[in-house]
C-alpha cells in the first residue's frame, strides 16, 4: 500500500469515529442532497485533522495522489480536507499548479468548496501576472464554477485588488440569470466596497442596467 493510501485510510478512520448520523442528514439536506456527509461540523473536523494539516505545512507540499483520493470519496468532508491541504501550502503553489486546481474546481463543484479554492488562485495571482489573462479567459468559460472563481479570486485583497481586472471580469459575466454568478458579482463588489466604495458606486452607475437585482443588492450593502 502506498503512503497516500495509508494517509487516506487513517483519515477515514478518524472521520468514521467522529461521524454523527443526525448531523450528516441535516448537512446533506442543506447541500441539496448532492453529497454524503459524516456529519462532522467544520470546527470538529479541523480539530480532528489538525495534526495532519500541520504535517502538510511542515512537508511544504501536498500529495496529489492523496488529494485525488479525497475527491474520489463520496463524503464531503474529504473534499473539505483536500481544500484545507491546498490552503495550508497555498504560498508554495505556482501557476503550473493551476491546471490541477482547476480539476478540483470542476470535480463535485458547489459553492462550499469553490469559495475556498478561489483564494488559492488569488494568492498565486499576487505572485504571477499570468493569472490575470487566465482569469479573463475563465470569466468567459461555459462552466459557471470556473466563472465564479474568476469573479471571486480577488476577494479579501483590499488595496492589492486589480480593479481594472475586477471590472473586466464582472462585465464579462453580466447579463445572466444564473444565481451563483449574480451572487458572486454582488459579493465581489461588496467586499471591495469596504476598501473603495466610490469604485463600486461608479460601477453600479455605469453597469446597473445590466446587473441583476441580486448583484446590486449585495454590492450596495455597505455603500
C-alpha positions as CSV (number, residue, x, y, z in Angstrom):
1,X,0.0,0.0,0.0
2,X,1.4,3.4,-0.9
3,X,1.7,6.3,1.5
4,X,-1.2,8.3,0.1
5,X,-3.5,5.3,0.5
6,X,-2.3,4.9,4.1
7,X,-2.9,8.5,4.9
8,X,-6.3,8.3,3.3
9,X,-7.3,5.3,5.4
10,X,-6.0,6.9,8.6
11,X,-8.2,10.0,8.0
12,X,-11.1,7.8,7.0
13,X,-10.9,6.0,10.4
14,X,-10.8,9.4,12.1
15,X,-13.9,10.6,10.3
16,X,-15.8,7.4,10.9
17,X,-15.0,7.6,14.6
18,X,-16.4,11.1,14.7
19,X,-19.5,10.6,12.5
20,X,-22.9,11.7,13.6
21,X,-25.9,10.3,11.6
22,X,-28.3,13.1,12.6
23,X,-25.9,15.9,11.7
24,X,-25.0,14.1,8.5
25,X,-28.6,14.0,7.3
26,X,-29.0,17.7,8.1
27,X,-25.8,18.7,6.4
28,X,-26.7,16.7,3.3
29,X,-30.1,18.3,3.1
30,X,-28.6,21.8,3.4
31,X,-26.4,20.9,0.4
32,X,-29.5,19.8,-1.6
33,X,-28.5,16.1,-1.0
34,X,-25.7,16.4,-3.5
35,X,-23.2,14.8,-1.2
36,X,-22.9,12.3,1.6
37,X,-21.6,13.5,4.9
38,X,-20.1,12.0,8.0
39,X,-21.9,14.8,9.9
40,X,-18.7,16.4,11.3
41,X,-19.1,20.2,11.7
42,X,-16.1,22.3,10.5
43,X,-14.6,23.2,13.9
44,X,-14.7,19.5,14.9
45,X,-13.3,18.4,11.5
46,X,-10.4,20.9,11.7
47,X,-9.6,19.8,15.2
48,X,-9.7,16.1,14.3
49,X,-7.3,16.7,11.3
50,X,-5.2,19.4,12.9
51,X,-2.0,17.3,13.3
52,X,-2.4,16.0,9.7
53,X,-2.7,19.6,8.3
54,X,0.4,20.6,10.4
55,X,2.3,17.8,8.8
56,X,1.3,19.0,5.4
57,X,2.6,22.5,6.3
58,X,5.8,21.1,7.5
59,X,6.4,19.0,4.4
60,X,5.6,22.1,2.4
61,X,3.9,20.2,-0.3
62,X,0.7,18.3,-1.0
63,X,0.5,14.7,-2.1
64,X,-1.6,14.9,-5.3
65,X,-2.5,11.2,-5.1
66,X,-3.9,11.8,-1.6
67,X,-5.9,14.8,-2.9
68,X,-7.3,12.7,-5.7
69,X,-8.4,10.1,-3.2
70,X,-10.1,12.8,-1.2
71,X,-12.0,14.0,-4.2
72,X,-13.0,10.4,-5.2
73,X,-14.6,9.8,-1.8
74,X,-18.4,10.3,-1.7
75,X,-18.2,12.1,1.7
76,X,-18.0,15.8,1.5
77,X,-15.6,16.1,4.5
78,X,-12.9,14.6,2.3
79,X,-13.3,17.4,-0.3
80,X,-13.1,19.9,2.6
81,X,-9.9,18.2,3.8
82,X,-8.4,18.4,0.3
83,X,-9.1,22.2,0.2
84,X,-7.6,22.6,3.7
85,X,-4.4,20.9,2.5
86,X,-4.2,23.2,-0.5
87,X,-4.8,26.3,1.7
88,X,-2.1,25.1,4.1
89,X,0.5,25.3,1.3
90,X,-1.0,28.0,-0.9
91,X,2.1,30.2,-0.8
92,X,4.1,27.4,-2.4
93,X,1.7,26.8,-5.2
94,X,2.5,28.2,-8.6
95,X,0.9,29.0,-11.9
96,X,1.9,25.5,-13.0
97,X,-0.3,24.1,-10.3
98,X,-3.4,25.8,-11.6
99,X,-4.5,23.0,-14.1
100,X,-4.6,20.6,-11.1
101,X,-6.6,23.1,-9.0
102,X,-8.9,23.6,-11.9
103,X,-9.6,19.9,-12.0
104,X,-10.8,20.1,-8.4
105,X,-12.9,23.2,-9.2
106,X,-14.8,21.1,-11.8
107,X,-15.0,17.9,-9.7
108,X,-18.1,17.7,-7.5
109,X,-18.4,21.5,-7.7
110,X,-20.5,23.5,-5.3
111,X,-20.1,26.9,-3.6
112,X,-18.8,25.3,-0.3
113,X,-15.5,24.3,-2.0
114,X,-15.4,26.8,-4.8
115,X,-15.4,29.8,-2.4
116,X,-12.1,28.5,-0.8
117,X,-10.4,27.3,-4.0
118,X,-10.7,30.8,-5.4
119,X,-8.5,32.1,-2.6
120,X,-5.7,29.8,-3.8
121,X,-5.9,31.2,-7.3
122,X,-6.0,34.7,-5.9
123,X,-2.8,34.1,-3.9
124,X,-1.0,32.7,-6.9
125,X,-2.2,35.8,-8.8
126,X,-0.4,38.1,-6.4
127,X,2.9,36.4,-7.4
128,X,2.4,35.7,-11.1
129,X,1.0,38.2,-13.7
130,X,-0.1,35.3,-16.0
131,X,-3.1,34.7,-13.7
132,X,-4.6,38.0,-15.0
133,X,-5.1,36.8,-18.5
134,X,-6.2,33.4,-17.3
135,X,-8.9,34.8,-15.1
136,X,-10.2,36.9,-18.1
137,X,-10.3,33.7,-20.0
138,X,-12.1,31.9,-17.2
139,X,-14.6,34.7,-16.9
140,X,-15.9,33.6,-20.3
141,X,-16.0,29.9,-19.6
142,X,-19.2,27.9,-20.1
143,X,-18.7,26.3,-16.6
144,X,-20.4,28.6,-14.0
145,X,-18.0,27.5,-11.3
146,X,-14.9,28.4,-13.4
147,X,-16.5,31.8,-13.9
148,X,-17.3,32.1,-10.2
149,X,-13.7,31.5,-9.3
150,X,-12.7,34.3,-11.8
151,X,-15.1,36.7,-10.2
152,X,-14.1,35.9,-6.6
153,X,-10.4,35.2,-6.9
154,X,-9.5,38.7,-5.6
155,X,-11.8,38.6,-2.5
156,X,-10.0,40.0,0.5
157,X,-7.1,41.5,-1.3
158,X,-8.2,45.1,-0.4
159,X,-5.7,47.6,-1.7
160,X,-3.9,44.9,-3.7
161,X,-7.0,44.4,-5.8
162,X,-6.5,44.9,-9.5
163,X,-9.6,47.0,-10.1
164,X,-9.3,47.0,-13.9
165,X,-9.2,43.3,-13.9
166,X,-12.1,43.1,-11.4
167,X,-14.2,45.3,-13.6
168,X,-13.4,43.5,-16.8
169,X,-14.2,40.1,-15.3
170,X,-17.5,41.2,-13.9
171,X,-18.5,42.9,-17.2
172,X,-17.8,39.6,-19.0
173,X,-20.2,37.9,-16.6
174,X,-23.2,40.3,-16.7
175,X,-26.5,39.5,-18.4
176,X,-27.1,36.1,-16.9
177,X,-29.9,34.7,-14.7
178,X,-27.5,32.2,-13.1
179,X,-27.9,32.7,-9.3
180,X,-24.3,31.6,-8.4
181,X,-22.8,34.1,-10.8
182,X,-25.0,37.0,-9.9
183,X,-24.4,36.3,-6.2
184,X,-20.6,36.2,-6.8
185,X,-20.7,39.5,-8.7
186,X,-22.5,41.2,-5.8
187,X,-20.2,39.6,-3.2
188,X,-17.0,40.7,-5.0
189,X,-18.2,44.3,-5.3
190,X,-19.5,44.3,-1.7
191,X,-16.1,43.0,-0.5
192,X,-14.2,45.7,-2.4
193,X,-16.6,48.4,-1.3
194,X,-15.0,48.2,2.1
195,X,-11.8,49.4,0.5
196,X,-13.1,51.8,-2.2
197,X,-16.9,52.4,-2.0
198,X,-16.7,55.0,-4.8
199,X,-15.4,52.4,-7.3
200,X,-18.5,50.3,-6.5
201,X,-20.9,53.2,-6.8
202,X,-19.4,54.1,-10.2
203,X,-19.6,50.5,-11.4
204,X,-23.3,50.3,-10.4
205,X,-24.0,53.6,-12.1
206,X,-22.3,52.5,-15.3
207,X,-23.5,48.9,-15.5
208,X,-26.6,48.8,-13.3
209,X,-28.9,48.3,-16.2
210,X,-27.2,45.0,-17.0
211,X,-26.8,43.9,-13.4
212,X,-29.3,41.6,-11.7
213,X,-31.2,42.9,-8.7
214,X,-29.4,40.4,-6.6
215,X,-26.0,41.7,-7.6
216,X,-27.0,45.3,-7.0
217,X,-28.5,44.4,-3.6
218,X,-25.3,42.6,-2.5
219,X,-23.0,45.1,-3.9
220,X,-24.8,48.0,-2.2
221,X,-24.8,46.5,1.3
222,X,-22.1,48.8,2.7
223,X,-22.4,51.9,0.5
